Structure formats: C-alpha cells, structure tokens
Amino acid sequence: MTNGRPPADPARPDRRVELPPARTSDGPGLWEALRTRRSVRKYLRLSLGLQDLSQLLWAAQGLTSSRGPRGLRTAPSAGACYPIDTYVAVGEVADLEPGLWRYEVDGHGLELTRPGDLRADLARAALGQTFLAICPAVFCFTLVLERTAARYGERAFRYACLDCGHLAQNLALAAAGLGYGTCMVGAFDDTAVAEVLGLDPTDPREVPLYLVPVGRPA
Ligand SMILES: Cc1cc2nc3c(=O)[nH]c(=O)nc-3n(C[C@H](O)[C@H](O)[C@H](O)COP(=O)(O)O)c2cc1C
C-alpha cells in the first residue's frame, strides 16, 4: 500500500515507472541553495532529466527511515501522518510520457493517473499563470486531510498546511541546488485544478493545495 492507496494495477505495468535511486549523501551546498533560491516565472523550454526528477521527489518527501507505521520522510509531518500527496504534471521529462504521475513514496516510483500534457490546463486553472505551461514539469501537492484529522481533529488543517510548506520548501531548495527554478503557486481556482488532476471537486477527501513549477530559469 502507498499512503493507504491500493498499489498500481499489476495488469497495467506501463502505468508504473520505477525512479532511479536518489542521491542521499553529499550533493549541492545548503547555504548556496538558500542564498540563490528565488521565485522563477520565466522558464527555458528544456526537458528535465529523470534522475533530477527522482532527486526532487525524494527531496520533497522521500523515505529516510522505516521507523513507525508509515516510515519517516525528508520533511517533517505532524504525528508522522503525511497528509500531502505529490503528483507531477509532466510535460517534458526524459523517458516519461506526458501526463499526471503520482509519486509512490514507499517504492520511490511514479504511477500514471492521467495521460496527456496537462500543463496548459493547469495554467488556465491557476488564473492564467502561463509559466505553468512553459516549465517542463509542475509538482502538484494535494491534501488528504483525514490522515491527520483521524489523530488531531480540528487542529488537522493547520498541521497539514504546515506540512505542505515544509515539503514544498524542501523541493525549492533541492531545485535551487540543482540549478532549477521554482515558484510556489497558491493562487488558483480549486475546482478547476481538482478537475485537471482528475479529482472530484465536490469530494473533500482529496483537494489541491499547492502547485510548484520546476525548470531551468530563462
Ligand atoms: C503561500 C504562497 C503562495 C504563493 N502563490 C504565488 C502565486 O500564485 N503566483 C506567483 O507568481 N507567486 C506566488 N508565490 C511566490 C511569492 O510571490 C514569492 O515567494 C515572493 O514574492 C518572494 O519572492 P522569492 O520567492 O523570490 O523570495 C507564493 C508564495 C507563497 C509562500
């Protein structure tokens, strides 16, 4: 099981991709990443390598320990409930078909949940922020509140938003370290983004929370 979801359909192996292992030691300097990170809204039309995508997904919320019922990840989470799921709207990533891919934290893999290039739809849903259609990939973070609410009740929404900030910042710093730009995008039409992600906008069990484009700065 990944995050309480059934594993990818074994009859459709084409829908699952194992990511190359991420580097978990050495790598870019933290101070320089902190100093150089800036919101980037102009991207080159250059594709993203699968190794870099793997690194960025791992940085956002990859597994770093098998302790506890869900393991522990690169980003902290209140009560280790991990209410945020990560999708990547892939436009131009080497060896990955365009579409919406969900990150499977346990197996460090991706599952295709919607085929097709969704970046232009995301840009429209994000009130015309056209850079979402230019960057090679958009990370889309969704909230499955129940995972945290089961333990923390009314406090859960606050905790889950804090969780999301942590993993988005991990992503932004890792991207900066690898020479990529990002921009946090919180301004969007919730219903429209849910539809692009293939979620039922009337179902509060999983809702879009944050979009983060990644690409080489122009
Ligand atoms: C919660 C949040 C939501 C944001 N939403 C947007 C957005 O929808 N569009 C955008 O262009 N920038 C957005 N930003 C980026 C901010 O405008 C940016 O971080 C700020 O201007 C500071 O610049 P810096 O990130 O380069 O340091 C958002 C940032 C945060 C933290």
PDBQT file of the ligand as one rigid body, heavy atoms in Angstrom, charges set to zero:
ROOT
HETATM    1  C1  LIG A 301       1.774  30.538   0.011  1.00  0.00    +0.000 C 
HETATM    2  C2  LIG A 301       2.406  31.181  -1.205  1.00  0.00    +0.000 A 
HETATM    3  C3  LIG A 301       1.652  31.331  -2.349  1.00  0.00    +0.000 A 
HETATM    4  C4  LIG A 301       2.215  31.907  -3.495  1.00  0.00    +0.000 A 
HETATM    5  N1  LIG A 301       1.482  31.983  -4.640  1.00  0.00    +0.000 NA
HETATM    6  C5  LIG A 301       2.034  32.514  -5.750  1.00  0.00    +0.000 A 
HETATM    7  C6  LIG A 301       1.308  32.513  -6.983  1.00  0.00    +0.000 A 
HETATM    8  O1  LIG A 301       0.177  32.045  -7.092  1.00  0.00    +0.000 OA
HETATM    9  N2  LIG A 301       1.923  33.057  -8.080  1.00  0.00    +0.000 N 
HETATM   10  C7  LIG A 301       3.194  33.561  -8.030  1.00  0.00    +0.000 A 
HETATM   11  O2  LIG A 301       3.680  34.021  -9.069  1.00  0.00    +0.000 OA
HETATM   12  N3  LIG A 301       3.922  33.545  -6.879  1.00  0.00    +0.000 NA
HETATM   13  C8  LIG A 301       3.374  33.029  -5.746  1.00  0.00    +0.000 A 
HETATM   14  N4  LIG A 301       4.115  32.952  -4.588  1.00  0.00    +0.000 N 
HETATM   15  C9  LIG A 301       5.535  33.411  -4.593  1.00  0.00    +0.000 C 
HETATM   16  C10 LIG A 301       5.740  34.734  -3.853  1.00  0.00    +0.000 C 
HETATM   17  O3  LIG A 301       5.205  35.800  -4.627  1.00  0.00    +0.000 OA
HETATM   18  C11 LIG A 301       7.242  34.900  -3.639  1.00  0.00    +0.000 C 
HETATM   19  O4  LIG A 301       7.697  33.868  -2.785  1.00  0.00    +0.000 OA
HETATM   20  C12 LIG A 301       7.584  36.249  -3.006  1.00  0.00    +0.000 C 
HETATM   21  O5  LIG A 301       7.340  37.293  -3.922  1.00  0.00    +0.000 OA
HETATM   22  C13 LIG A 301       9.025  36.346  -2.536  1.00  0.00    +0.000 C 
HETATM   23  O6  LIG A 301       9.930  36.147  -3.621  1.00  0.00    +0.000 OA
HETATM   24  P1  LIG A 301      11.018  34.947  -3.613  1.00  0.00    +0.000 P 
HETATM   25  O7  LIG A 301      10.259  33.644  -3.545  1.00  0.00    +0.000 OA
HETATM   26  O8  LIG A 301      11.741  35.099  -4.920  1.00  0.00    +0.000 OA
HETATM   27  O9  LIG A 301      11.905  35.112  -2.446  1.00  0.00    +0.000 OA
HETATM   28  C14 LIG A 301       3.564  32.374  -3.467  1.00  0.00    +0.000 A 
HETATM   29  C15 LIG A 301       4.315  32.188  -2.299  1.00  0.00    +0.000 A 
HETATM   30  C16 LIG A 301       3.758  31.573  -1.189  1.00  0.00    +0.000 A 
HETATM   31  C17 LIG A 301       4.635  31.352   0.042  1.00  0.00    +0.000 C 
ENDROOT
TORSDOF 0
